[in-house]
Structure formats: structure tokens, C-alpha cells
């Protein structure tokens, strides 16, 4: 049977591993965000909103979709 100190040590180690895993994921997601923002600046695109007529045509296409 394990003593409380052994169980506490295992729990502490598990907590440290979990914290390290979360930190690694946060670093990876931060890098991905930076890459996506850089690509968004390089890709051509329109930032102006669509005219309401175009929006109505697009919406009409979606309204005719079967359920």
C-alpha cells in the first residue's frame, strides 16, 4: 500500500506534466495564430462589405436548401 507522501508526489508530478502539456499547446496555438495573421495580411481580399443586393441573393440561395 502506498503512503500519502507517495500519492502526493505522484499527484504533484501528474499536475506538473499537465501544466507542461497545456503550456506546449498554448505556445503552438500562439504560433499558429501569428502565422494565420501574417497570411491574412498577404492574401488579397476585399474588406468592404457586400452590397445589400448581393447579400439578399446569397441569402435567397440558402433559403431554398432542403431540410
N, C-alpha and C positions, 0 to 999 in steps of 0.2 A: 504494500500500500504506500502511496506517495504521501509525503508530508506536505503541509501547507506551503512551506517555503519553496518546494519543488514545483508545486502547482502555480504559485505566484510567479516564479521565474519563467515557466512556460507561457503563462498568460502575458507577461511583460514582453517576452520575445515575439509572441504572436502579434501583439499590438504594434511593436516596432516594425515588423515585416509588413503589416497592413499599412502603416503610415508611410513606409518607403514606397509601397506599391502605388498608393494614392499620389504621392509626390511625383513619381515617374509618369503617371498618367497625366497629371496637371502639366508637367513640362512638355510632354508630347502634344497635348492639345493646344498649348500656347504656341508651339512651333507651327502646328497646322493652321491655327488662326492667322499667324503672321504671313504664312505662305498664301493663304486664301485672300488676305487683304492686298498683298502685293500683286497677285494675279488679277484681282478685280480692278486695280489701277491700270494694268497693262492691256486688258481686253477692251475692245471697242464696244460701245453700247450707248444707249440713249438714257439720259437721266430725266428727260422731260416726260410728264405723264401723258398717257394716250388721250386723244380727244374723246369726248363722251360718246360720239357716234361709234368709234371703234370699240369702246368698252361695251356698248349696247350690243354690237354684233357678236362679240366674243361671248357675252352672257347668253345671248339667244342660242348660240350653238350648244351651250351646256344645258339649257333648259329642255332641249329636245332629246337628251340622252335617256335611254330606257333605264328603268329602275331594276 
